[in-house]
Amino acid sequence: MKSMRYVILRDDDTNALTPPECLDRLYRPFLERGLPINLSVIPEVRTEVRMPDGRLEGFLMARTGSEPATLPMAESPGLLAYLGANAGYHVLQHGCYHDYFEFERTDRRELARRVEHGARRLQEAGLGRPRTFVAPYDRLSRDSMAVVADKFDVVSTGWFELGRMPCAWWPQYAMRKLRQQPHWQVGESHLLSHPGCLLSYQRPVETMLESIRRTTRKQMVTVLVTHWWEYFINDTPDEAFIKVLHQTAEYLAGESDIRVVSFDDVADGRVPLS
């Protein structure tokens, strides 16, 4: 018998400016198949976030320029109604404002304030208090790693490196490296990495699905990361890219030894990490 494999779909950057029709265009095939989607939600998005080259972040595609400096999720009733009507969505906390490299900072008091402020904003929006944290750009300093691991059951990020780990974690980190484990646990916090954004507009659509198949065959637990706005660059749906995403839903639902799960399943111990 084949051993069961687990896939977690993580979509980053949902915020108060996200058009619900974009999410529905992408994830209706997943919802219809009962496959959970983990939305990494920005609690109070900063509406002027720019990349180092001065470009606005892609997740601000619906921005008009008349918005306040920050916009909490509670200010988007249409999006909240959509999420409430579709139980397949699971909410993660994606930083607080999504400033550039927001959780690279080292001031633990400010880090804790942002975590709590973000959690409060999500609760005010009726989204509950998430159990999983995702840092903007997957960048966490040693201090922020300690703060979020203390406050969340699950931390999802791209990779782990010694220089960003609290010193007390080094023995467990070394053991994880020796065993070549992509996921591990410190105390009550589950720490999950991912193999890069396999669903990305920067990858060739011709090989994307095969890369997903290959990775999910190789790992017991795979976190698939994507970004909803990448499918709508310049307000134009990328039909070829969307087709690959929908083929991914068909593939995941059709494999008898693959179970698509949520991060809450990990937190509750229903998913073996090794």
N, C-alpha and C positions, 0 to 999 in steps of 0.2 A: 504494500500500500504506500502511496505517496504521503509524505508528511504535509500537514496543513501549512500554508503560507498566508501571511497577513499583509494587507496593503492599506495605508492610510493616505487619503487624498487631502492635501493642505493647499488651500487657495489663499494667497496673501492680499492684503490692502483694501478689503471692503471698508468703506467709510461713509459718512453722511452724504457724500456727493455721488455715491455709486448708483447708477440707474438699475432698478430691480430687473428691468427687462434684459439687461446684459447677463446677469446671473442666471435668469431663467433660460435664456438662449443656450447658455453653456451647459447647464446642469439638469435640464429637464430629463434627458435620457438616464441620468444617474438616479434622480428622484423616482422615476417610474420603475426602476429596477430595485428600489429599496437600498441603494448604496449610499452610505453617509458621506457628506461633504463637510470638511472642517474648515470653516471660514475664519481666517486670521483677521480680526476686526480692529481697526484703529479707533480707539474710544473717543478722541476729540481731535480730529485731523487739523493740522496746520495748513491753511489754504494757500500758503506761499512757499511750500517746500520746494527747493530747487536742487538740482544736481550741481557738482562743481563747475560744469560748463555753463551754468546759468539757466538751463532748461527747466521748466516746471516738471515735477514728477508726473508720470503717466497716469497714476491713479486719480489725478485731479482733472481728468478729461472733461468732466461736466461743469467745471468751474466757470462762472461768468465774470468774475472780477469784482462783483458787488458784495461778496460774502465777507463776514467778519474774519479776523485774523485766525481764529480757531472755530471749528464747528463740531459740536458734540453729536453723537449718534441720535440722541433724542430729538434733534431737529430734522429728522428724516422720517416722518410718519409713514410715507408710502413704502419705503424700504423695510421698515420695521413690520408693517402689516404683511408684506410679502414673506419675510422670514418667519413670522409667527404662523403663517398659513402652510408652511412647508417644514414638517418635522424632521426632514432629512438633513437640515443644516445644523451643525454644531459650532458654537462660537468659542473662539480662542481670543486671548488678549494680545494685540499686536502693538506693543509699546504703549505710549500714551498719546503723543502728538504726531509721532513719526517724523521728528526732526532728523536731519541727516546724521547718521551714526549716533542716534539718540542714546543708546545704552553702551557706548564706548566710554562714557564718563566714569569718574572714580569717586565722586562724592556720594557716599552711601545714603546720607540723609536725603539728598535730592533724588537719588534713584528710588528710594522707598516712597518718597512723596509722589513721584510720577506713577509708580505701580499702583498705589492706593487711589490716586486721583483717577487713573484710567479705569480701575475696577469699579469705582463709584459711578463714573459716567456710563459704563455698560449696564450697571444695575438700574440707574435712572431711566435708561432706555428700555427696560423690561427684558434685558437679555441675560439676567442672572450674573453670578460671579464665576467667570471661567476658571477652570482648573489647569489650563495649559497656557503657557506663555511663549510667545515668539517675538524675538527682538527685531526691530527694523534692520533690514539688510543682513540679518543673521549675525550681527556683530555684538558680542558681549565682552565687556572687560572682566577681569578677575573679580572686581567688587560687585559688578552687576550680576555675575553668575551666582555669587553667594546670596545676594538679595533675592533674586527671583526663585532660586532653588528652595529658599526658606519659605516662600509664600505660595508656590504652585506645586501641584502634584506631578506635572509634566513640564519639561522644558524641551522645545523642539528647535533645533538649530542646524546649520550646515555641517559643522565640524567641531571637534574639540582639540585644543592644543595646550600643552603643559603651561605655557606662559599666561594662559587665561584661566587657569584652574586655581582655586584656593589651595594653599599649601597642604591643608589637612586632607585634601582629596588625592594627593599625588600617589600614594600606594595603590588605591583603587584604579586610578588612571593608568598606572604602569601595568597592572594586571589585565586591564581591558585591552591595552595595546598588545601585550603578549598573546592574548587569546584572539586578537583580531576581531573584536566585537564592535559593531557599529553603534550599539545601544548599551546603556549600563544604568546603574542606580547608585545614588548616594543618599543614605538615610531613607526618607520616605519619597524622595524625588526621583522620577524616572527621566533619564537624559537620552534623547533620541537624536541621531544625526540623519542626514539624507544624502543621496548620491548626486547632488547637484540638481538643478531644475531641468529634469528630463523633458518636461512639457514647457518649452520656451520658444518664443519667436526668433531667438538667436540660433536655434538648431534647425537643421534641414528637415522639413516635414516628411521627406521620403524615408528617412531612417528612424524617425522618432518612436513609432510604435514598436519596432523591433528592439530598440534600446530598452523600452519599458518591459517588454517580454523577457529579455535577457536578464535584466536586473531583478525582476520579481521571481525568476526561476532560481537565481543564485542566493538570495537572502530570505531568511525566515520572515523578517518584518521589513517592509520597504515603505518609506515615506516619500510619496510623489508630490513635489511642490510645483505649483504654477501660480500665475497672476492673472486675474480676470481681465484686466485692462489691456494686456498684451494681445488679446484676440480682437481688439477694436482700435488699433493704432490709427490716428487721424480720423476717428469716428467712423471708420469703415470696417465692417466685419471681415476678418481674414478667413474666408470660407475653407480653405485647405487646412488651416490650423485647427479650426473648429471641428472639421471632419475627423481629424486625428484624435481629438479629445473624445468625441462620440464613439469612435472605434475603440478607444481605451475602455469606455464604459461597457461596450459589448464584450470585449476580451475579458475584463474582470468578472463580469456576471456569468460568463460562459465556462470559466475554469472551475471544476468541481473541488479542486484543492486550494483555491484562493478564497479567502474571506476578507471582504472590505470592512474595516472597523473604524471607530472613532478614537480620538485620544482619550476620551473618558473610559473606553474599554481598557486601555492601557492602565490608566489610573486605578481602575477597579480590579486589576490583576487578571483580566480575562484574556490577555495576550501575552504569551511567553516571549521574552526578549532575547533568550539565548537557548 
